[in-house]
Amino acid sequence: MHFDLVQSISLNGSAGIANDDRAGSKSTCAWVIDGATDLGRPGLLGEQGGAAWLAATADAGFSISSADRLADSCRQMFDHVAARFAAEKRRPVDHVWELPSAAFAAVQLNGKTMDVAWAADCVVLLRSGEAVRWCTPMPNRVTESASAAALGLGIGAQALRSPAVLEDRRAHRARPGRRVLGVDAAASAAAMSTASTAVALGDSVLLMTDGFSALVDAYAVYRAEELFAAIEARGLAALGEELRAVEAEDAACVRYPRFKRSDDATALWVRVTGVG
């Protein structure tokens, strides 16, 4: 069995600002990556921001991986990221919160089994027959929303430009025990979670960064099974427009407390096909 790409979408959060998400697929593997917004001064990786650099480098690492099992594909990607960071870093790292980090989720077919790997808040949703279920933990924005609200309703309309928000996010990123994709291969491997599930011909898999899964958790527009039904009926582009409409109606970030008006939003829809 293999994956067919059905649809994909990747929207940047602000016009003219680089998209720090990436998504890709090949015959038996698919992935999404969400680079964490840069909080340090420019130049660590030249003219490219660290978030975009990490997302693009991890995307390339998955593309060139050759392992038969997902955990090994991920480790090859981690090694690729670490090697490129060592080669391309332009200046010393002044603070731990400057280090590029990202969330990711990936799936890989192994016979009639689909392996799943993730770190942080990218998610994977599987539709098998009439059943729809999460292969990763359900998206949950409660803690982030509470943190944004605690700094003052509407703080997200300032798009991380407030000194208070920047200080808060730097402290959050510097905390010990973060489970993220980073530039240290061993730390990334330790942060990765894995699972496996049986799949069958015709099953659909939806991989999402948290900017897109906000339709389910932050904005509660859809439940999981409703999301898949809407995508199959209207397509990812229509849901992307709906996502941005919800955010535009709350441009002040008051009804839905958050740290920026719109986040980069990426979704990848693949279908299991081929010989059973």
N, C-alpha and C positions, 0 to 999 in steps of 0.2 A: 504494500500500500504506500501511497505517497500523498502529499498535499497539492491541491490546486489552489492558487490564489484567486479568490472571488472578488474582493474589493479591498482597498486601503484608503486611508485619509490621514493627513497630517497638517494641522492648522497651527500657525504661529499665534502666540497670545496677543501680540501687538503688531500693528502694521509697521513694516520696515525694520522690525527687530528679528534677529536670527532665531530660527526654530532650534531648540535644544533637544528635540525628540528625534528618534530615528526608528525605522521599522524595516524588516526584510524577511525574505523567505527563500528557501530552495526546496529541493525535492522532498526531503523528510524533516525539515527543520524550519521554524519560524520564530521571530523574536520582535520585541519592542524595547526601546531604551529611552529613558527620560533623564536627561542631564539636569542636575540641581543648579539653580540660578547662581551665578557667580556673586560672591560677596566680598572679594578682595580687589586690589588694584590691578589694572590690566598688565599684560606683558609676560605672565608666567609661561604662556605657550605662544609667544609672539603676538600677532595681531588677532588670532582667533581666541574667543573666550574659552575658558576651561570646560564649561558645560557642553558647548557645541563640540569641542575637541574630543571630549571623552565619549560622547554619544556616537560621533562619527568613527572614532577609533575602535570602539566596541562593536559597532556595526560591521566594520571591516574584519574584525577578528572572528565574528560569527561566520561571515561570508567565506573565509579561507579555512575554517576549521574542517577537519576531515575525519573526526571520530565517529564511531557507530553509536555511541551512547551519549546522552545529553550532558551528563556530569563531566565527561571528558571534553566534549565540545566547549563547555563553559570554561573549563580550566585552560584550554588552548586559547580562548578569547582573553582570559585574565592575563595569561603570560604575554600575549600580544600587546595588551594595553600597558603592562608594566614596562616592557621593552621599549615601546614607543615613547612613553613618558620620560624614561631615563635618557633617551636619545634627543628628545625635542624640548625638554625643559630649558628655559632661557635664563632663569634667575633662581636664587634660593627661595624656598618657601618660608615666609615670615611667620605664619600662623597656621594651625591645623585646619582652620575653617577655609583656608585658601585652596586646599587640595581638591581637585575635581572629584565629584562623586555623582552617582546616578542610581536610579531605580531601573530594574529590568525584569522582564519575564520572557521565558523561552519554552518552546515545546519541540519534541523530536519523536518521530515514530520509530518504534522498534518492534517489527512484526505487527501484532494486533494490540500492542500496548503503546500508549503515548506517555513519555516521560515529561515532567514539568519541572522547571527550575525558576526561582525568582529571588529577588532581594528588594526590600522596601515595598512601594505601593503600586507597582504595575500588576495587573491582574489578568487572569485567563478564565474565560467562560466557555463551557462545552455544551452543545446541544446534541443529544443522542436520542434519536426518535422523538418522542414528545417530551422527554425529560431535559431540563436545563439546570446546570449546576456549576458552582465555582470549583475550579481546580486549584486555585490559590485561596488564601483567606479573602472573605468578602471585603470590598472596599469600605473604609470607615474613616470619615473625615472629622469625627467628633472632637478629637484632641486638637487638631489643627484649627478648627473653627473656634474652639474655646480659647485657644491662645491668641488668635486674631481679635476676638471680641474683647479679651482682657486688656489689650493695648488701646482699645477705643473703637467703638462702632464707626465704620467708614474708613478705617485705617488703610484698607486695601486699595482705596482709590488713589493713594499716593505711590503705589507700585514700588514698594521697598525703598523709597527715597527718604522716608522719615528716619532720623537718627535712632529713635526708640525701636523701630521695627528692625533696622539693620543690626543693632546691638543684640536684640532678642534672637534673631535668626542666626547670628554668628555664635552665640552661646549655645543655641540648639544644635548647631552643626558640630560644635567642638565637644559635645558631651560624649563620654565613653560608651562603648557598646553599640554604636550605630551599625545596623546591618544593611550595608549598601555595597554597590559596585564602586570600587575605587582604583587607585593606581598601584596598590600593593597586591600582588597576585595571591599571596597566602591569606591576607585579610579578606579579600573578596571571596575566596573559596570558603573561608570559615563563616562568612555572612550569608552564603547561599542556602536556601531551603529547597528541598526536592520532594516530589511525589510522583506517582505513576497511576494510570487509570486505563482500563480497557476501552478500546474504540472500535468502531465498525464502519464499513463503507457508508458514505453519505453523512457521517457526523460532521458538524460544523464547529469550528473553534474561533473564538474572538479574543484577541489579545489587545489590551488597552493600557495606555498611560493614565495617570490619575486625572489629567485634564479632561479626558473623554469619559471616564467612568464616573465623573461628577454628576452625570445624568442620573445615576443610580443612587449615589450616597449623598453628596452635598446638596443637590437640588431636588432629589426624590421625584424626578419626572417619571421614571420607569422602575418597576421591579425587574429582576433578571430575565424572567421569561417574557415579559413585555418588551424588554429591550431587544431581544433576539427577534421577536415577532415584528417589531417596528423596522428593524434593519432589513429583514427579509422582504417586507412589504414596500419599503420606501428607499432603502439604500443608505449607506454611511454619509453621503454628502448631505442628504436631507436632515439627518440627525445632527450633523455638524452645524447646520444653519439653526436648528432648534436650540442647540446648546448655546450658541452665541446670542440668540434672541433672549434667552433666560438671563444671561449675564448683562446684556444691554439694559434690560428692564430694571436691573439692580446695579446700575453703574456705580452707585455710591457705596456698594459693598456693605449694606446695612441689613437687608433681609437675610442674606447669606454671608456671614462674616468670613473673610478670606484675606490673603495677603496681597493679591493682585486681582484686578478686574477680570482678566481672562488668562488662563494658563495655556501653554502649548497643549494641544489635544491630538492624540494619535490613536488610531484603531486599525487592526489588521484582521481580515476575515479570510480564513482558509477552510477548505473542505477536504475530508479524507476520501480518497478515490483510488482507483487502481484495482489490482487483483486482491481478493480477500484471503 
